[in-house]
Amino acid sequence: MTQLSSPMAGRRAHLVAVQDSETISIWEPTTAPSPTAVANVPTEIVDALIDVLTRPLAPGEGHHVGNANRERALLALVAKLEPIHAFHLGRRIDIDRSDDALVVAFKRLVIERRQRLRAALQARRAR
């Protein structure tokens, strides 16, 4: 029996086994890098971002005002990032892992806010 392996779609490996002129294909998922391996961002920064993203609105704070305040707090945190950390955070968001608490919290924002925050990360890493 001969085994050949080739990567497919970045997350799966296609294994082909050839035995007695019969080809058998087997799909096996490969392990993707963990969020911490991809994003070398200090945990206190990630924790602060998650706290801001998941905090409830203050009593008496309307939806629009509360989310605008949340966006301002996130932009202030992004402004404090080193360019390399901004790069890693942007990359982490791009990878979009469902088991990454930061990405899950980030996806709770409306698309316009996400786009503005991504633009801020992009601008920060350009410095």
Stockholm file with secondary structure:
# STOCKHOLM 1.0

chainA/1-127         MTQLSSPMAGRRAHLVAVQDSETISIWEPTTAPSPTAVANVPTEIVDALIDVLTRPLAPGEGHHVGNANRERALLALVAKLEPIHAFHLGRRIDIDRSDDALVVAFKRLVIERRQRLRAALQARRAR
#=GR chainA/1-127 SS CEEEEEEETTTEEEEEEEETTEEEEEEEECCCCCHHHHCCCCHHHHHHHHHHHHCCCCTTCCHHHHHHHHHHHHHHHHHTSCHHHHHHHHHHHHHCCTTCHHHHHHTTSCHHHHHHHHHHHHHHHTC
#=GC SS_cons         CEEEEEEETTTEEEEEEEETTEEEEEEEECCCCCHHHHCCCCHHHHHHHHHHHHCCCCTTCCHHHHHHHHHHHHHHHHHTSCHHHHHHHHHHHHHCCTTCHHHHHHTTSCHHHHHHHHHHHHHHHTC
//
